[in-house]
Amino acid sequence: MVYSITYRRPVHINSSRSSFNGDEKPGSIGESIGSGSTACAAGIPDALSFDRVISGGTCPPCTTRDFMNYLIYIERSAENLQFFLWYRDYYKRFSQLPASERVLSPEWTIEKAEADALTAPPAAGNKKMSPETTEIFKGTDFAQTKMTISEFNPVPNPFHTPPQTPDDRSGVVPSESGWGNDASTLQSSRKTNFAEKANVAYEAADVKVQPFTIQPFREEITRIIATYISEDGTRQLNLASKERAGLLRALASTTHPSAFRDVGRTVEFSLRHQAHPNFIRWSICNGNRPRVIFARGLGIGGIVAGIVTALLITLSGASRGWRAISAIGFMVGIATLIAAWKGMCVVLHGMHHRHLRPWELFADEDDSSSVYELKKGSFDSLGSTNSYEDEPWVAKYDKRNVIRKVFDREVWIQEPALRQIQDTIFLQSILGAILGTAIFMAIFIPVPKGNLL
């Protein structure tokens, strides 16, 4: 079974913040979860919709794990999906809190946001620099001077206690997302001082935050600010300064999920309308780049062979019927070229196979969960940076010669909807080859024989 003959792959969408129309975005993460919307971009069937992929309703190579790997290794914007998964899980956990705890964090309404924006102080001319920037300008005229507490208050305060980052998770309820190994999205063994990074972010946005609060999930929000919102966060989101400042002002007042309303819309819109269509388009390709280039070369070679064969027979004294032999080269060459131009190798498609991705090639075959998956911790909401340049497979793959890359290991495509799309593209290439061959035959057959050979 195939789709319509007029089927077209999803168009590649470049990242553009100006294309994010607020009227098209979902009202909130809650509306997105509850609506069950499966609206898809052109060329994406419902079986491969964003909601199906995120909810785990697809098979390799279109699973959530494959989507995450694509964002890490290809598009390099995995922080959007990581934040989205955390936010969706956080929304559910917050709604499960007792009413006595939820009332401590009031909802951040649009009216409050507008009123807060009007009363917000103007941007300060002497914002606090990040530690990295401070180190660079140290000893120069651009170094930022910092007044110590003793300059403000020379008399020591006997009641002063240095602030510490709490280590307990009393304000965190278990997560039901299932992405972590201990049923919580707050897994992290790193010794990062999240509180210090969060305070730097607050100061940069001229936001005053209370040092002590009994609001639920306050420590978790502090870590999220240090990871995703802070300008030197390990997974910094691509936010405008106005969005970042508005979010920090909201989080200084409440930990209610509605504080992330605007940022959540931007992240989800980017995932749905840019990252997901690009991921499906990329998944349709069943061969790596060297194999696809090789297939294109074979297609062009087949067409050239057909033309040479038709010319030789035409110039010879053979009858016109012998010129039909050149149709073999035209059929094979045109069909191969059309499929390869859409990222497919017809040989791999004949077996419904695909090449393993470079990061999959060097995974431990004896372990069902590959080494790179365990190392990255990409589903850990507070994991390390998403850079992969230091991973072992990068150097190993670069050392492989081109011939070996062309004939790399293959694996069966499990997702039925993806196989159906590839069947449709293959059928389109066959029909295109028939039409192209008919045109070439219409050109060569009427020509009188040359009797030159």
N, C-alpha and C positions, 0 to 999 in steps of 0.2 A: 504494500500500500504506500502511495506517495501523496504529497501535497499537490496543489495546483501547479500546472506547468509554468504558470507565470510567477512562481514563487521567487522571491529575492531575499538574499541574506540581510540581516540587520546592518544598517549603515554604520560605519565606524564614526563614533561621536567624540570629538575633542573636548577636553575639559574647558568649560567656559562659565564662569560665575555669572556673567551677564545674561546667560540663557535661563537662569533659574528664576522663573516667574513665580512669585509667592502665591498667586491665585491658583496655580496648578498643584501646589504642594498639599499633602494631607494636613488636616488641622492639628493633629498631634499623633504621637506614637500610639496612643490608645485607640484612636480612630483607625490607624493603619492595621493594628492587630485585630481589632474586632470586626472590621469591615470584610475581611477575607477577599479583598479585591485582587483579581488576577489580570487586570488590564496589562497588556503587553505591547511592546513596541512592534513595529512592522517587521515581519520575518521571524517572530518568536512565538511558537505555539503555546497554548495554555499549559501543556505538560512541562514546559521549561520556563514558566513564569518566575518572576523574582520570589514570590511567596512560596512557590513549590520548592525552589532551590533552598531557601532559607529554612523552611520547615522540615527538610530532610526527605522530601518526596521524590527525589531524583536519584539516578544511579550514576556511577562513574562513566565518563569524566565530567559530569555536571553536578557534582555534589557540593555541599557547602565547603568542604575541605578543598575541593578543586577551585572553587571561587576564591577562597582565601589565598591559595597558592598563586593564582593568576594575579591577584592584587599585589602580592608581595614581590613576585619575580618579574612580572610583565608590566603592569601599570604602576607599580610602586605607590599605591595609595591604600594599603591594607588598614591603615588607622581608621578609615571611614567605616569599614565593616566591623572592626573590633569595637569601635565606639557604639555602633548601632546595636550589636548583640548585647553589649553591656547595658545600654539604655533600655532595651526591650525587657531584659531580665530585671533591671532595677525598678522599672515601672510595675512589674508584677509583684515584686517583693514588697514595695512600698504599699501597694493596695492591700496586701495581706496583713499589714500591721494592725494592731488593735486601734480602735478609734481614739483611745486616750493618748496614744503616741503620735498618730497622724495629725491630731489637732495642734501639736507643737510646731509643725511645719505647715503654715497656711499656704494655700495655692497662690501661685504668682500669676495674677491675672493681667490681661492686656492693659487695663486701666492703671494698675500699679506700675507696670513697665513704662507707660507713657509719662506718668507723673514723676517717676524716678529719673527718667531721661531729662525732663525739664529742670529738675532741681539738681542734677549732677554738676559738680564743679568743673570748670574748664580744665583742659589738659595742662598738667603741670610742666613747667619747662625743665625741671630737674628730676626726671624719673630715675628710679633706681636701675642700674645696669645689671645684667646677668653676670654671674661669676666669671664666665669665659670672657665677656667683653671687658670687665674690670681688670682682668689679668693682662689683656692686650694693651690697654691704655695706661697701665701702671707705670709711674715715673715720667709721664708726659703731661703736657698742659691740659689734655683732655681727661685726665684722671678725675674721677668723681670723689669729692671730699665727703666724708661722713662724720657727723658729730656723734660723740659718744654720750652715753647716759650721764656720765659724770659732768659733762659740760652743761647739761640741763639741770641736774640736781647734784651738787657737790656733796651733799650729806647722804651717806649710804642708807638705804632703806632696809631696816631689819626684817621687814615682812616680804621682801622680794624673793621670789623663787624662780630660777631659770626655767623657761618653758621647755617642755619635753614632748616629743611625739609619742603618743600612747601606742602601745603594741597590742593591746587587747582588742578583740572584735566583738565586744558585747553588744554593739549597735548594729551588727550585721546578721541578718537572718539567712538561712541556707538558700542557695540558689537552686532553681529547678531547670536551668538551661541545659545542664548535662555536658557542658563543654569542658569542665574542669575535672581533675582526677579526684578531688575531695568534695565535690558537689558545691563548690563555692567559686565565684568569679574573682575572689580576692586572693589568688595564689601568687606569691612573690617572695623569693628568698633574697632579693637584693636589699642592700642597706641604704638605699636612697633616703635622704631627708625630705620626705614629701611635704612636710609642714613648711619648711624653709622655702621651697620652690613655690608653694601656694601663696605664701606671704609676699614673695617678690612679685608674683602676678597681680595680687591685690594692690600692692603699692604702685605698680606700673599703670594700673587703671584708675588710680586715685580713689580706691574703695577702702572704706574703714570697716573692718570686720571685728566682731566681738571675740576676745581670746577664749572665752568659755561659753559653751552652749550645751543644752540638753536635747537638742533636736536629734532625731534618729538619723543614722548613717552619716553623721557629720565627718567622721574620720575617713569614711569611704569617699565622700565628696572631695575632701582635701587631696586624697591620692589621685582622684580623677583629674582635678585641676592641675596637679603637678605633672601628670602624664600626657593629657590631651589638650589642655587649655594654655598652660604656661608657654611662653615663647621659647624656652629651652627644654620643653618636654620631650621625652623619648619618642612619643607618638603624637606630635603636635598636629592638630587639625588645621586645615587651610581655611582660617576664619579671617574676616575683615576685622580691623581694629574696633569698629563700632559694635560688631557682633560679640567680640571677646569682652569688651567693656560692659555691654549690657548683660551678658551672661554672668560675669563676676559680680555685678551689682545685685543680681537676683540671688545668686548663691550665698552672698553675704547675709541675706535676710532669711532664706529658707532653703531646706533641702528637698522640697517638694519636686516631683518630676516635671511639673509645669515650668520650672525655671529653665529647663533645657528645651522649651518649646521651639524657639526660633532656630537654634542650632540643630536640634533634632530634625526639623523640616529640611534644612539645607543638606545635612548628611544623607538623609533618606532619599531626597530627590536626586542627589548625585549618584547614589547607588542604583536606584531604579531606572533612571533615564540616561545614564552614561556608562557606569561600570558594568551593569548587568548586560545590556545589549552588546557591548564590546566583548564581554566574556563568552557569550553564546556564539558570536561571530568567530572568535578565536578557537572555540571548541569544535566548530565544524571542520576545521583543518585537521586532517588525519595524519599528515606528515610533517616532519620538522622542516626548517627552511632549506637545508641542503637537498633534502629529498624533493621538495616542491620545485626548486630550481632545476634539479635533474629531470623531473617530469616535464617541465616546460621545454627544456632542451630536446627531450625525446619527441615532444609534440611538434616542435618546429622542424626537427629532423625528419619526422614522418611526412610532413607537408612538402618539404624540399624533395624528399625521395619520390613522392607522388608526381611532383612537377617534372623532375628529371626523367622519370619513367615515361610520362605522357609525351614529353618532347622527343625522346629517343624513338618511341614507337611511331609518332606522327611523322618524323623525318625519314623513317625507314619505309620500306615498301610493304609492310604488313597491313592487313585490312583494318578497318576502323574498330571492329569488335575486340581486337587485342588491346586497344587503349583502355578498356574497362579494368585492366589489371591495375592501373594506377589508382583506381578507386580505393584499393586496400590501404595504400599509404595515406590518401586523403582522409579516409574514415578514421583510421587509428590516430593519425597526427592531430586532426582537428578535435576529436573527442578528448584526447589526452591533454591538449593545450587548454581547452575550455575548462575542464575539471581542475587542472593545475592552476589556472588563473584564479580560481576560487579557493585555492589552498588544499585541494584534494589530489591524492594519488589514486588512479583507477585500479592499480594492482592491489594496494592496501584495501581499497573499498570492496574489491571482489571477495575478500575474506572478512569484511567488516572489522578490520584491524586498524590500529593507530600506533604511531611511534610513542614510546615512553618519553616523557618530558626529561630534560637534562637532569633535573633534581631528583627524578625517580630512578634514573639508571643505576645509581650507585647506592641505593638503599639496600639494607641487609635482606636478602631473599628469605632468610629463615625467620624473620620477624614480620608479623602481619602489619605492625605499625612501624613505618620506616624511620630511619635515624633522623632524617631532616625534620620529620614531624615532631619527634620528641625534643629535638634541640631547639626548634624555633619557639615553641610555646605560643604559637600565634593566636590561639583561642584564650590565652590568659589575658584578662582585661588589663592587668598591670604588668605585663611582661616587658622584655627589653626592647630595644630598637628593632625596626623591621629590616635593617640592612642585612644583606646576605653575601657581600663581597668576600668575607672571610670564611665562608663555608667550604668544606673540602671538595665538594663536587665541582665547584667553579674551575679550579685549576685542573682537575682531572678531565673535565669535558673539553677544555681548551687544548689539551694535549692529544685528543683523538684526531686522527687524520680524517680528511673529507670523505673518503670512500667508506670508512667505518660509520661515519655519521649518516651517510645516505642509506646504509643498510643496517641501521640500529635495531635494537630489540623492539618487538611489537607486542601489543596486548589487545584482547578483544574489547570492542565497544559495547558496554552493557546497557546504556540508556536507549530504549526503543525509539523515543522521539528524535534523538540525534541521528540514529541510523535511518529513520524515515526522511529526515532532511537531506542526508547524504544520498539516499536513493533518488530523491527528487532532482538533486543537482546532477547526478550521473545520467538520469534520463534526459535532462535538458542538454547535457553535453552530447549524448547520442543523437538527439533530434537536430542539434546544431551541426553535428558532423554530417548527417544525411543531407541537410540543406546545403552545406558548403561543398560537399562532394558533388551534388547535383549541379551546382554552379560551375565547378571546374570541368565536369564532364560536358556540360553545355558549351563550354569554350573550346575544348580540344576535339571532341568527336566530329563536329561539322567541318573541321579543317581538312582539306585534301591531303593525301599522303604525299610525302616529299620525294621518295625514291632516292634519297641521298645516301643511305646507309646500306 
